[in-house]
Amino acid sequence: MPSTDSDPGSITRVQGIEVGHHTDARRPTGCTVVLARGGAVGGCDVRGAAPGTRETDLLHPSNLVQQVHAVMLSGGSAWGLDAASGAMRWLEEQGIGLDVGVGRVPIVPAAVLFDLAVGDSRIRPGADAGHAACQAASAARPAEGNVGAGMGACVGKVFGMDRAMKGGIGTASLTVHGVTVGALIACNAVGDVVDPHSGALLAGARSPDGRQLHDTCRALLRGEEPRPLLAGTNTTIGVIATDARITKVQAQRLAVVSHDGLARAIRPVHTMSDGDTLFALGTGLAEHSLGMLTLSAMAAEAVALATVRAVLAAQSLTTAEGLELPCARELAACRP
């Protein structure tokens, strides 16, 4: 049976998947690695207009490499792509990678989100942070909220950072007939996050007095003018994994349809200021497989649930510079 709301599951319930976080103590930023030590078929789909990515071309079904060994999600904007180098170093130390005759080359695609406006922008994840995330990785349920790639994430920035709220990282999974699909999502969206089932607003742009949610989409449709937004200063990134036996073409399709989950939970989504990127991994370790229709439905639902978890698990944050980012639970507690 699928996981219930009281038990959202996690991506580490997928056989062969481990997750590790590294959170920088110097400012709110960090990185998160999804490890597949035994290798996994991979796919990727980018829907945001301002992505920051690495090694995504090789995931196209027409290209040669068939398996990846990790996916790195990082804060720090384009600087954070360097965290993948640390993951490569760690995997090489473990003897993991593509055999090229003279050695093994770990395959580590990556995506980043923009968190440079939260604290000192000169501090961002690098290779050492990526290496540390791998050292911390395990098959235990990963921490959520203000950790790893979600540490500096925030949501609801259409009307300015002073009206935004804290985002984060979240995970969820569903299991059907012994096959699991899980998602890990770092939500740093320019838009609001909503409950995908009820449509209720959970986190996003706040009213001018900061005491309640403003509903970005309704405000835009009323004609309210957004603040100028620099492209790429937002972005939701994540990984969908399954232990079903899938091909590279099917992994690509799972990455594509998983964006339906983002569309259910984020409004607006895939904007010119977001670099929304999702990876899909298939470890093939389950005893059974499922049809793509079922896997696709599971993937989109897991992504939607993980996106919600990202904001519900987040904690309020105030930076040394005075930026205040309340969390969803705090704002809900203040409502009459």
N, C-alpha and C positions, 0 to 999 in steps of 0.2 A: 504493500500500500504506500502511497505517497506520504512524505513527512507531513505532520500537522503543523499549524501555526505555533503551537506550544513547543514543538521540536523542529526548528527550521533546518536542522542538519548542517552540514558544512562540506566544502569542497574536498576535505581530506577523507571523507567517507568513500571517495572514489579510489579504488584499488590502484596503488602505484603512485599516488600523489602525496606530496609533502609541502608544507608552507612554512616559511620563515620570515620574520619581520626584523628590521633594524630601525630603531627610532633614534634620531639625533638629539642628544641632551642639550645641545647649544641653542637650538631654535626649533619651532614646530615643523619638522620635515622628516623624511625617512624613505625607506624602500621596502618592498615585499617581493619575495621570490616564490614562484610555484615550481617545485622540482618534480621531474619525472626521471628518476635515476636510470630506469630501464629503457628510457626512450618512449616517445609518444608521437603518433601521427599528429600533425599540426595544421591549423588553418587560421586565417585572420581576415577581419573585415573592418574597414575604417569608414565611419559615417560622418564624423565631425569634419569641419572644413579647415581646421588648423591643427593637424596631428603632429606629435613628436614621437617618432618610432625608429626602430632599428631591426634589421634582418626580417622585414615583412615580405619582401619580394620573393625570398626563397620558399615561403609558405604557399605561393600560388600553385595550384594543382599541376600546371604544366612545367614547373621547375624541378630540378633534380633531387634535392635533399628530401628524404621521406620522413625523417624523425627529428624532433627537437628534444633537448634534455632539460630545459628550464625556460621559464618566461619571467622576465623582470618587470615589475611595476614600480615606478619611482616618482617622487616629488622632484622639485628642482628644475623644472622645465627642461630645455635641451641639455643643460648641464647634467641632469640626472641620468641620461643615457649611459654615462660612464659606469654606472653601477653594474651594468651587464658585464663589463670587463672583469669585475671582481668575481662574478658568478662563474665566468669562464675559467678564471684562475682556480677557484675552488673545485670545480668539476674536473679540471685537469689533474689536480692533486689526488682526486679519487679514482683516476684512471677512466673517467667517463667522457665519451665524445665520439665523433665520427672517425672511424679508422681510415686514415689517409696514407697508410704505409709507413711513413716516417714518424708517426705519432697519432694522437687523437685530438680532434678539434671539437670542443663542445659547441653545440648550436643553441644560442640563447637570444631569441627575439625579445624586444623590449618596447615599452611605451611609457611616456611620462605625462604628468599633469603639472599645471602651473600653480605653485604655492609661494612664489617669491615675494608676494605682497604681505605674507604673514611672518613677521619677524625680519631678521637681518638677511637680505637676499644674497649676501656673499657666502652664506653657509648653505651647502646643498650636498645631496648624496653623491659619493664618488665610488671608485672601485673598492676601497676598503669597506664601505657600507654594504655593497653588494656581497662581498665575501663574508661579512659578518652575518648577513641575512641567511646565507646558505648554511653557515655553521649552526644557526639557531633553528633550522628547519626540522620539522618532525611531522608525523601523521596525526598528532593530537589536534583537537579543535583549535583553530587559530584565534588569537585575540582579535577583537573588533573595535571599531570606533577610532579613538585617537591613538593610532599606532601605525608604524610602517608608512606605506605610501599614503595612508589616510590622515596622517598626523597634521598636516597643514591644509587639508582640504576644507573648502567651505562652499556653500550653495546659496542661490538666490541673490546674485550680484547685479541684476539688471538695473536696479536703481541705486547702485553704489555699494561699496564695501561696508559703509557705516550702517547699512540696513540688511546685511547678509547674515547667515547663520552657519554654525559649524557643520561641516560634512565629515566624512570618515571612510572607513573600509568595513565591508560586511560580507558575510558568506551564508549560503543556503544550499540545500540539495534535496533531491527527490529520488526515491528508489521504486522501481516497478519491475516485478518478476526477476529480482536479483540483479538488475542493472541500475547503476546510479549515475545521475548527472548532477554535478555541483557547479556553483559559480562563486567567484571571489571578485567583488566590485569595489573600486576606490572611487567614491562619488565626490567630484569637485565641480558640479554642474553650474552653469550660469542660471539655469532655471530652478523651479521648485520641485520638491519631491512629494509625491502623493501616494496614498494607499492604492495599489493597483486594483483592488476589489471593490472598495467603497468610493474611491475618488476623493476621499478626505485629504486635505492638505496636511502635511506633516512637518515640513521645513522649507524655508525659502526666503524670499524677500519679505521684510517686515514693513509694517505701516510706518509713516513718518515718525510717530511717537515711539516706535520700536516694541510695542506691547502685544501686537498680534500679527498674524500673517496677512499679507496684502493681496495674494493671488495674482501672480505676475501675468498670466495669460489674460485674465479678465481685465486687468489694468491696461495692458497693451491694446486690447480690443476696444477699451473706452477711449483710447487716444492718448494715454499718458506717455510721455516721451522717456525712453530709456536713457541712462547715462551712456556716454561714449564708451565703447568696450574695445579694448585692444584684442585683436585676433590671437587665439591660443592661450588666453589667460584664464582658462577654465579647464574643462575636459573630464569625462568619466572614462576610466579604463578598467579592464578586467579580463579574467580568464574563466572559460567554461571548460570543464573536464568531464569525461565519461570513461567508464571501464568497459563499455561496449566495444565490439570489434567494428571499426569503421575505416574507410579508405581516406586518403588525403582529400579527394573530392568531397566526400561527406563531411569531413572536418571543416572544410571551407564553407559548406552550406550551413553547418551548425553555427559557425561564427556569424554568418549573415542573418539567420533567423533569430539569433539571440538578441540582436538589437531591438526586436519587438518588445523584449522585456524592459529595455531602457525606455522605450516609447510609452509603455504602460505606467512607468513610475516617475518619469521626469517630464515636466512641462515648462517651457518649450525644451526640445531636445535636438541634438544634431545641428546646432546653430553655427553661424560663421565664426563665433568666438569659442567654440568647443572643438576639441580634437578627438572626439569619442572613438575609441578603438577597443575591439574585443578579439581575444584569441580563443581558439578551441583546440583542445587536446583529447586524443583518444589513446588510452593505455592498452586496450584490448585484453584486459585481465579477467573480465567477467566470464562465467561459465556459459552465459546465454547472450544473445543479442536481441535488439528490438528494431522495428522498422523506423525509417527516418521520420515518419509523421509523428510517432510517439516521442522519439528522441528530441525532435524539434520543439514539441509542446513542452516537454520537461525542461529544455534549455531556456526557453523564453521565460517560463515561470520561475525557474531558479534565479535568473538574472534580476527579475522584478523583485523577488523576495530579498535577495542579497542587497539590492540598492536601498530598500527600505531599512534593512538591518544596519546599513552604513550610517544612516542618520539617527536611528533610534538608539544605537549603541554609542554615539558620539557624546562627548562631554564638553561643556562650555569652556571657552578659552579667552583669556585676555593677554595680549602680548605686552612686552616691555614698552612698546611704542604707543600703547593705549588703545589698540584695536580690540573691540569687544565682539565676540562671536558666541551668542547664546546657543544652546543646543535645543533640540526638539522637545525633550522631556522638561527642560526648564521653562520653556515658553508655554507648554501645555499646562504646567502647574500654576502659571500666573493667570490663566484664563478664568473668567468668572464662571 
